[in-house]
Amino acid sequence: MVSPLSPTANRLYGADFLRAAACLMVMLHHISQRMGDADFGVLSALHSVTVFGTFGVGIFFVLSGFLLAHPFWLALDAQRPLPSLRIYASRRAARILPGFWLALTITFILSITLFGVAPNAQLIIRYLAGVFIVADWHWVTLFPVEINSPLWSISFEISSYVMLPLGFAALFLLRPFTGTGWLARLPWLAVIGIALLLHWAFITFYPIDDVDRGWGYGLVGGAKSWMPHYNPFAFFAMFAVGGLAAGVQTRLAGLRHWAFDLIGLIGLGIVVSRLTLTVLGPSIENGLFGIPYDFPIFTLGIATPLAALPSSVVLGPLLDNRPIRYLATISFGIYVWHYLVIELARILWFPGLSPYRMTDVAGYVVAAPAIIVVTMLIAHLSFRYLENPVIQWARHRERREPKP
């Protein structure tokens, strides 16, 4: 028998678990990436397993699409107007930009003053593209700064933030014809299809030559090898699948049943199996049309528990436990600061802590936990004294403004 959810059981179970898992995957991947040709014992298994850590970025995009689409689906089903785009933009800016701009700017300054990167015109252009969050449209600017490579994904996420309301604007226009039930979800498949079409056009008509292309030429050369398959439309396709999961979840929101535990478990099983293939076999990172992170199989594997676990009986609440919720809260700080912490440890503490070159096993055993602890501390302080105060300030402004 399917039972309704209690009035207090309105958490989107599974979201915090996936957010925490994603940031830890990325951080552990970059820490284990420093291991060189030495006998690290059981830690060697960590290096083998965390090779799939880059997939954490794919999780972030599906999860963001799920969370941000949720209020749009609620408004659509309740026959309300399209949610305020001003409030939507204000909340997104408050959540992302302060922490990102601080990490970007500190990294930019340190790259010149401490790491000795030449402050040429290209470096400045890359930084400005990051500041104005348009770095995702060209391979020169894809990595907005040296030293802190994970910051590349933020501009891609901002582009998805812009595209999401455009898709929903079309759905709201179609509401008189599709209603507010399951039929209203079908046009979202067209949104995903358009994203795939634009991705195909990008990889077909975006010219990239082979001069200085590849990771041997630094971050810019690496970006040149990523593009054109790494483009804003590819990442919005993942984002939009998360949006579809939100549309399914809002239709199931009043239910609770063991079947949803099973469905969520199946989705997580798909995720684990695809990551295992990455570890044991040839890389499956690029999926349909060369879209990163095993699209659409891995993407659907993440979307499935997001849609099902809020209606689960045991699995959702079990996964979103208190420590996991804390990690999810500071996950953005972990993501934007961990690589800089690794590089600072290399420059100031362990010179051998270069990618694939660390052979001092005892030093690594000390350095790796220290990097994790310092990163967690910075992320905690960032959320408490920067991110959350800005978020609360933005919400306070919303409440003070008169209703239209």
C-alpha positions as CSV (number, residue, x, y, z in Angstrom):
1,M,0.0,0.0,0.0
2,V,1.3,3.5,-0.9
3,S,0.9,5.9,2.0
4,P,1.0,9.7,1.9
5,L,3.9,11.5,3.4
6,S,3.6,13.1,6.8
7,P,3.4,16.9,6.8
8,T,6.9,17.2,8.1
9,A,8.4,14.7,5.6
10,N,9.1,17.2,2.9
11,R,12.9,16.9,2.5
12,L,14.3,16.1,-0.9
13,Y,16.0,13.0,0.5
14,G,19.1,11.9,-1.5
15,A,20.1,15.4,-2.6
16,D,22.4,16.0,0.4
17,F,24.0,12.6,0.0
18,L,24.7,13.1,-3.7
19,R,26.0,16.6,-3.1
20,A,28.4,15.4,-0.4
21,A,29.5,12.4,-2.4
22,A,30.2,14.7,-5.5
23,C,32.5,17.1,-3.6
24,L,34.3,14.3,-1.9
25,M,34.8,12.4,-5.1
26,V,36.4,15.5,-6.8
27,M,38.6,16.3,-3.8
28,L,39.8,12.7,-3.3
29,H,40.5,12.4,-7.0
30,H,42.8,15.4,-7.0
31,I,44.6,14.3,-3.8
32,S,45.2,10.7,-5.0
33,Q,46.2,12.1,-8.3
34,R,49.5,13.2,-6.6
35,M,50.7,9.6,-6.0
36,G,53.7,8.7,-8.0
37,D,55.6,5.5,-8.9
38,A,56.0,4.1,-5.4
39,D,54.5,1.4,-3.2
40,F,51.7,3.2,-1.4
41,G,50.2,-0.1,0.0
42,V,46.5,0.1,0.6
43,L,46.5,3.7,-0.5
44,S,47.2,2.5,-4.0
45,A,43.6,1.2,-4.0
46,L,42.5,4.7,-3.3
47,H,44.2,6.0,-6.3
48,S,42.7,3.3,-8.5
49,V,39.2,3.9,-7.2
50,T,39.2,7.7,-7.2
51,V,40.0,7.8,-10.9
52,F,36.3,8.3,-11.3
53,G,36.3,11.3,-9.1
54,T,35.8,13.6,-12.1
55,F,32.3,12.2,-12.4
56,G,31.5,14.3,-9.3
57,V,31.1,17.3,-11.6
58,G,28.4,15.4,-13.6
59,I,26.6,14.7,-10.3
60,F,26.6,18.4,-9.4
61,F,25.0,19.3,-12.7
62,V,22.2,16.8,-12.5
63,L,21.6,17.7,-8.9
64,S,21.5,21.5,-9.6
65,G,19.0,21.0,-12.4
66,F,16.9,18.9,-10.0
67,L,16.9,21.5,-7.2
68,L,16.5,24.6,-9.3
69,A,13.7,23.1,-11.5
70,H,11.7,22.1,-8.4
71,P,10.0,25.4,-7.7
72,F,9.2,25.8,-11.4
73,W,7.3,22.5,-11.5
74,L,5.5,23.4,-8.3
75,A,4.3,26.7,-9.8
76,L,3.3,25.0,-13.1
77,D,1.2,22.4,-11.3
78,A,-0.4,24.9,-9.0
79,Q,-1.5,27.1,-11.9
80,R,0.7,29.9,-10.6
81,P,2.7,32.3,-12.9
82,L,6.3,31.6,-13.8
83,P,8.4,32.2,-10.6
84,S,10.0,35.6,-10.4
85,L,13.2,35.5,-12.5
86,R,14.5,38.4,-10.5
87,I,14.3,36.4,-7.3
88,Y,15.7,33.4,-9.1
89,A,18.7,35.3,-10.4
90,S,19.3,37.0,-7.0
91,R,19.3,33.7,-5.1
92,R,21.6,32.1,-7.6
93,A,24.0,35.0,-7.6
94,A,24.0,35.1,-3.7
95,R,24.7,31.4,-3.5
96,I,27.5,31.1,-6.1
97,L,29.2,34.4,-6.8
98,P,30.7,35.6,-3.5
99,G,32.5,32.3,-2.8
100,F,33.5,31.8,-6.4
101,W,34.8,35.4,-6.9
102,L,36.8,35.2,-3.6
103,A,38.4,31.9,-4.6
104,L,39.0,33.1,-8.1
105,T,40.6,36.4,-7.1
106,I,42.8,34.9,-4.3
107,T,44.0,32.2,-6.7
108,F,44.7,34.8,-9.4
109,I,46.8,36.9,-7.0
110,L,48.7,33.9,-5.6
111,S,49.3,32.5,-9.1
112,I,51.4,35.6,-9.9
113,T,52.9,36.4,-6.5
114,L,53.7,33.0,-5.0
115,F,53.6,30.5,-8.0
116,G,55.4,32.8,-10.4
117,V,52.9,32.7,-13.3
118,A,53.6,35.4,-15.8
119,P,50.9,38.1,-15.7
120,N,50.4,38.3,-19.4
121,A,47.3,39.5,-21.4
122,Q,46.0,36.0,-21.8
123,L,46.0,35.4,-18.0
124,I,44.2,38.6,-17.4
125,I,41.6,37.9,-20.0
126,R,41.0,34.4,-18.5
127,Y,40.5,36.0,-15.1
128,L,38.1,38.6,-16.4
129,A,36.1,35.9,-18.2
130,G,35.8,34.1,-14.9
131,V,34.7,37.3,-13.1
132,F,32.0,37.8,-15.7
133,I,31.2,34.1,-15.7
134,V,31.5,33.6,-19.4
135,A,34.7,31.5,-19.4
136,D,32.8,28.4,-20.7
137,W,32.4,29.7,-24.3
138,H,36.0,29.5,-25.5
139,W,38.9,27.1,-24.9
140,V,41.3,30.0,-24.0
141,T,39.2,31.1,-21.1
142,L,37.7,27.7,-20.0
143,F,40.2,27.5,-17.1
144,P,39.9,31.1,-15.8
145,V,43.0,30.8,-13.6
146,E,46.1,28.7,-13.2
147,I,46.6,26.7,-10.0
148,N,42.9,26.1,-9.2
149,S,41.5,24.1,-12.2
150,P,38.2,23.0,-10.7
151,L,36.9,26.6,-11.0
152,W,36.3,25.8,-14.7
153,S,32.8,24.4,-14.1
154,I,31.3,27.4,-12.5
155,S,30.7,29.3,-15.7
156,F,29.2,26.2,-17.2
157,E,26.8,26.1,-14.3
158,I,25.9,29.7,-14.7
159,S,25.0,29.1,-18.3
160,S,22.7,26.3,-17.3
161,Y,21.1,28.7,-14.8
162,V,20.3,31.0,-17.7
163,M,18.9,28.3,-20.0
164,L,16.6,26.6,-17.4
165,P,14.0,29.4,-17.1
166,L,13.9,29.7,-20.9
167,G,12.8,26.1,-21.1
168,F,10.2,26.6,-18.4
169,A,8.9,29.7,-20.1
170,A,7.9,27.5,-23.0
171,L,6.3,25.0,-20.7
172,F,4.2,27.7,-19.0
173,L,3.0,28.9,-22.5
174,L,2.0,25.3,-23.3
175,R,0.1,24.8,-20.0
176,P,-3.3,25.6,-21.4
177,F,-2.8,22.6,-23.8
178,T,-0.9,20.2,-21.6
179,G,-2.5,20.8,-18.2
180,T,-0.5,20.3,-15.1
181,G,-0.1,16.5,-14.8
182,W,2.2,14.0,-16.4
183,L,1.4,15.3,-19.9
184,A,2.9,18.6,-18.9
185,R,6.2,16.8,-18.4
186,L,6.5,15.6,-22.0
187,P,7.5,19.0,-23.5
188,W,10.6,18.9,-21.2
189,L,11.9,16.1,-23.3
190,A,11.9,18.6,-26.2
191,V,14.0,20.9,-24.0
192,I,16.6,18.1,-23.6
193,G,16.4,17.4,-27.3
194,I,17.1,21.0,-28.2
195,A,20.1,21.0,-25.8
196,L,21.4,17.9,-27.6
197,L,20.8,19.6,-31.0
198,L,22.7,22.7,-29.9
199,H,25.5,20.5,-28.6
200,W,25.7,18.8,-32.0
201,A,25.8,22.2,-33.7
202,F,28.6,23.3,-31.4
203,I,30.9,20.4,-32.0
204,T,30.2,20.5,-35.7
205,F,30.8,24.2,-36.4
206,Y,33.1,25.2,-33.6
207,P,36.6,25.4,-35.2
208,I,39.5,24.2,-33.1
209,D,43.0,23.4,-34.6
210,D,45.6,21.0,-33.2
211,V,48.3,23.6,-32.5
212,D,49.4,23.3,-28.8
213,R,46.4,21.0,-28.1
214,G,46.7,18.6,-25.2
215,W,47.5,18.6,-21.5
216,G,51.2,18.8,-22.3
217,Y,50.6,22.4,-23.1
218,G,49.1,23.3,-19.7
219,L,45.5,24.2,-18.8
220,V,44.8,26.1,-22.0
221,G,46.1,23.2,-24.1
222,G,44.0,20.8,-22.0
223,A,41.0,23.0,-22.5
224,K,41.6,22.9,-26.2
225,S,41.4,19.1,-26.1
226,W,38.2,19.2,-24.0
227,M,36.4,21.5,-26.4
228,P,34.2,21.3,-28.4
229,H,32.6,18.4,-26.5
230,Y,32.8,20.4,-23.2
231,N,30.4,23.2,-24.1
232,P,27.5,24.9,-22.3
233,F,24.9,22.9,-24.2
234,A,26.4,19.6,-23.2
235,F,26.3,20.5,-19.6
236,F,22.8,21.9,-19.8
237,A,21.7,18.5,-21.2
238,M,22.8,16.9,-17.9
239,F,21.2,19.8,-16.0
240,A,17.9,19.4,-17.9
241,V,17.8,15.6,-17.1
242,G,18.0,16.7,-13.4
243,G,15.1,19.1,-14.2
244,L,13.0,16.2,-15.6
245,A,13.7,14.2,-12.4
246,A,12.3,17.2,-10.4
247,G,9.2,17.0,-12.6
248,V,8.8,13.3,-11.7
249,Q,9.4,13.9,-8.0
250,T,6.8,16.6,-7.8
251,R,4.2,14.2,-9.1
252,L,5.3,11.6,-6.5
253,A,5.7,14.0,-3.6
254,G,2.6,12.9,-1.8
255,L,3.6,9.3,-1.7
256,R,5.8,7.1,0.5
257,H,6.4,3.4,-0.2
258,W,9.2,0.8,0.0
259,A,9.1,0.6,-3.8
260,F,10.8,4.0,-3.9
261,D,13.6,2.6,-1.8
262,L,14.1,-0.1,-4.3
263,I,14.0,2.3,-7.3
264,G,16.5,4.6,-5.6
265,L,18.8,1.7,-4.9
266,I,18.6,0.6,-8.5
267,G,19.6,4.1,-9.6
268,L,22.5,4.1,-7.2
269,G,23.5,0.7,-8.5
270,I,23.6,2.0,-12.0
271,V,25.9,4.8,-10.8
272,V,28.3,2.4,-9.0
273,S,28.4,0.0,-11.9
274,R,29.3,2.7,-14.4
275,L,32.0,4.1,-12.1
276,T,33.3,0.6,-11.7
277,L,33.6,0.2,-15.4
278,T,35.6,3.4,-15.5
279,V,38.0,1.9,-12.9
280,L,38.3,-1.6,-14.4
281,G,38.0,-1.1,-18.1
282,P,38.5,1.5,-20.8
283,S,37.3,5.0,-20.1
284,I,33.5,5.5,-20.6
285,E,33.7,9.1,-19.6
286,N,32.4,10.6,-22.9
287,G,28.9,9.3,-23.7
288,L,26.3,10.1,-26.4
289,F,27.6,12.7,-28.9
290,G,30.8,12.9,-26.8
291,I,29.0,14.5,-23.9
292,P,31.1,14.1,-20.7
293,Y,30.4,11.8,-17.8
294,D,28.8,8.9,-19.6
295,F,25.7,10.8,-20.7
296,P,22.9,9.7,-20.6
297,I,23.4,6.4,-18.6
298,F,25.3,7.9,-15.6
299,T,23.1,11.0,-15.8
300,L,19.9,8.9,-15.6
301,G,21.5,6.9,-12.8
302,I,21.8,10.1,-10.7
303,A,18.4,11.4,-11.7
304,T,16.6,8.2,-10.6
305,P,17.4,8.4,-6.8
306,L,16.7,12.1,-6.9
307,A,13.2,11.4,-8.2
308,A,12.5,8.4,-6.0
309,L,14.3,8.9,-2.6
310,P,12.1,11.8,-1.3
311,S,9.3,9.2,-1.2
312,S,11.4,6.4,0.2
313,V,10.8,4.8,3.6
314,V,14.3,4.1,4.9
315,L,17.0,4.7,2.3
316,G,16.5,8.5,1.8
317,P,16.6,9.4,5.5
318,L,19.5,6.9,6.1
319,L,21.6,8.5,3.4
320,D,20.9,12.1,4.4
321,N,22.2,11.8,7.9
322,R,23.6,14.6,10.0
323,P,27.3,14.4,8.9
324,I,26.2,14.1,5.3
325,R,24.0,17.2,5.6
326,Y,27.0,19.1,7.1
327,L,29.2,18.1,4.2
328,A,26.5,19.1,1.8
329,T,26.2,22.5,3.4
330,I,29.9,23.3,3.0
331,S,30.3,21.4,-0.3
332,F,30.7,24.5,-2.5
333,G,33.6,25.7,-0.4
334,I,35.2,22.2,-0.5
335,Y,34.9,22.3,-4.3
336,V,36.4,25.8,-4.9
337,W,39.2,25.7,-2.4
338,H,40.6,22.1,-2.2
339,Y,42.8,22.3,-5.3
340,L,44.4,25.6,-4.1
341,V,45.1,24.0,-0.7
342,I,46.8,21.1,-2.5
343,E,48.9,23.5,-4.5
344,L,49.8,25.5,-1.5
345,A,50.9,22.4,0.3
346,R,53.1,21.5,-2.6
347,I,54.7,25.0,-2.7
348,L,55.1,25.6,1.0
349,W,55.4,22.1,2.5
350,F,56.0,19.1,0.2
351,P,57.7,20.1,-3.0
352,G,57.3,16.5,-4.3
353,L,53.5,16.8,-4.1
354,S,53.2,17.2,-7.9
355,P,50.6,15.3,-10.0
356,Y,51.7,11.6,-10.4
357,R,55.1,12.3,-8.9
358,M,54.8,12.0,-5.1
359,T,57.1,9.1,-4.0
360,D,57.5,10.0,-0.3
361,V,54.9,7.6,1.1
362,A,55.3,8.8,4.7
363,G,55.0,12.4,3.6
364,Y,51.9,11.6,1.6
365,V,50.3,9.9,4.6
366,V,50.7,13.1,6.5
367,A,49.9,15.6,3.7
368,A,46.7,14.0,2.4
369,P,44.7,14.1,5.7
370,A,46.1,17.6,6.5
371,I,44.9,18.9,3.1
372,I,41.4,17.4,3.8
373,V,41.2,19.0,7.3
374,V,42.4,22.4,6.1
375,T,40.0,22.3,3.1
376,M,37.1,21.4,5.4
377,L,38.0,24.3,7.8
378,I,38.2,26.8,5.0
379,A,34.9,25.6,3.6
380,H,33.3,25.8,7.0
381,L,34.5,29.4,7.5
382,S,33.6,30.4,4.0
383,F,30.0,29.2,4.5
384,R,29.6,30.7,7.9
385,Y,31.2,34.1,7.3
386,L,30.7,34.7,3.6
387,E,28.3,32.4,1.7
388,N,25.5,32.1,4.3
389,P,25.5,35.8,5.3
390,V,25.1,36.8,1.7
391,I,22.3,34.3,1.2
392,Q,20.5,35.6,4.3
393,W,21.0,39.2,3.1
394,A,19.5,38.4,-0.3
395,R,16.5,36.6,1.3
396,H,16.0,39.6,3.7
397,R,15.8,41.9,0.7
398,E,13.2,39.7,-0.9
399,R,11.0,39.9,2.2
400,R,11.3,43.7,2.4
401,E,10.4,44.4,-1.2
402,P,6.7,45.1,-1.8
403,K,4.6,42.5,-3.6
404,P,3.6,43.3,-7.1
